[in-house]
Amino acid sequence: KVIVEGLGLGLLLVLVCAVGIGRGAVALVHLYNPEVQERCVALGLTTPERIRRSSILFKLVCVPGYIAYVLVCVYAGARGFLTPFWQLLVILSVMNLIDRFLVDDLWVGHTNAWTIPGTEDLKPYITAQNRKVKWLFGTAGMAVMAAVLSGIMLLFVP
């Protein structure tokens, strides 16, 4: 059940990305590294203000949506700290694997869906260093997030 919920969260992530790049990959340029963002601004494809607004909107809508999803999945039956922690960790980890392998490696790395015209020379958009950071935060970060959410929810759902 928990793995299926993780797949659901991963699907939600993929849908958010698909909707975002549906208007052109430059719509999600806030997810790209600074060099790509600067090039897009220089080419007149976007503005620093638009990038900033997109980043804020993503954080205000998507992140709380993901958190609400996992909390509803877990706290429909789990109580205490340890059981919810492990369930949250599995759900978030499955989503992280989908993000790393399906989105980053396959979709961004091997298709043109995320290509922004005029930035092709900046590929790969996700560099080896980016990958290391994403794996570190996607692994350790998910454990920390699961612990924090479990701790906070322990205050509300004993």
Secondary structure, 3 states (H helix, E strand, C coil): CHHHHHHHHHHHHHHHHHHHHHCCHHHHHHHCCHHHHHHHHHCCCCCHHHHHHHHHHHHHHHHHHHHHHHHHHHCCCCCCCHHHHHHHHHHHHHHHHHHHHHHHHHHHHHCCCCCCCCCHHHCCCCCHHHHHHHHHHHHHHHHHHHHHHHHHHHHHCC
